[in-house]
Amino acid sequence: MTSKSRVPMTEHKRIYTPEFKREAVHLVETAGKPATQIARELKISDKTLHGWMADHPRGHDVLVEAGAFFRKERS
């Protein structure tokens, strides 16, 4: 009989789409609510949302590639 090890649910890393990240940051910038409240409503940690906000400076166009934020070069 083989024993299967179980991984607790808390150890699964959730992957968010680039669109979800952009929309979450956009909500913080436009909804007039604290980032912690937006995070709670989206069921993500406020630390995660604050990280996305740090990677997405206000007023800059952003491209998302391979799960990371990059600034779009302007010509």
Contacts in CASP RR format, 6 or more apart in sequence:
PFRMAT RR
TARGET T0000
AUTHOR 0000-0000-0000
METHOD contacts of the structure
MODEL  1
MTSKSRVPMTEHKRIYTPEFKREAVHLVETAGKPATQIARELKISDKTLH
GWMADHPRGHDVLVEAGAFFRKERS
16 44 0 8 1.000
18 64 0 8 1.000
18 65 0 8 1.000
18 67 0 8 1.000
19 64 0 8 1.000
21 52 0 8 1.000
21 56 0 8 1.000
21 64 0 8 1.000
21 67 0 8 1.000
21 69 0 8 1.000
22 56 0 8 1.000
22 62 0 8 1.000
22 64 0 8 1.000
24 38 0 8 1.000
24 39 0 8 1.000
24 42 0 8 1.000
24 44 0 8 1.000
24 49 0 8 1.000
24 52 0 8 1.000
25 49 0 8 1.000
25 52 0 8 1.000
25 53 0 8 1.000
25 56 0 8 1.000
27 33 0 8 1.000
27 38 0 8 1.000
27 42 0 8 1.000
28 35 0 8 1.000
28 38 0 8 1.000
28 49 0 8 1.000
28 53 0 8 1.000
29 58 0 8 1.000
31 38 0 8 1.000
35 46 0 8 1.000
35 49 0 8 1.000
35 50 0 8 1.000
35 53 0 8 1.000
36 46 0 8 1.000
38 49 0 8 1.000
39 45 0 8 1.000
39 46 0 8 1.000
39 48 0 8 1.000
39 49 0 8 1.000
40 46 0 8 1.000
42 49 0 8 1.000
52 69 0 8 1.000
55 68 0 8 1.000
55 69 0 8 1.000
56 62 0 8 1.000
56 69 0 8 1.000
57 71 0 8 1.000
60 71 0 8 1.000
60 72 0 8 1.000
61 71 0 8 1.000
61 72 0 8 1.000
61 74 0 8 1.000
62 69 0 8 1.000
62 70 0 8 1.000
62 71 0 8 1.000
62 72 0 8 1.000
63 69 0 8 1.000
63 70 0 8 1.000
63 71 0 8 1.000
63 72 0 8 1.000
64 70 0 8 1.000
END
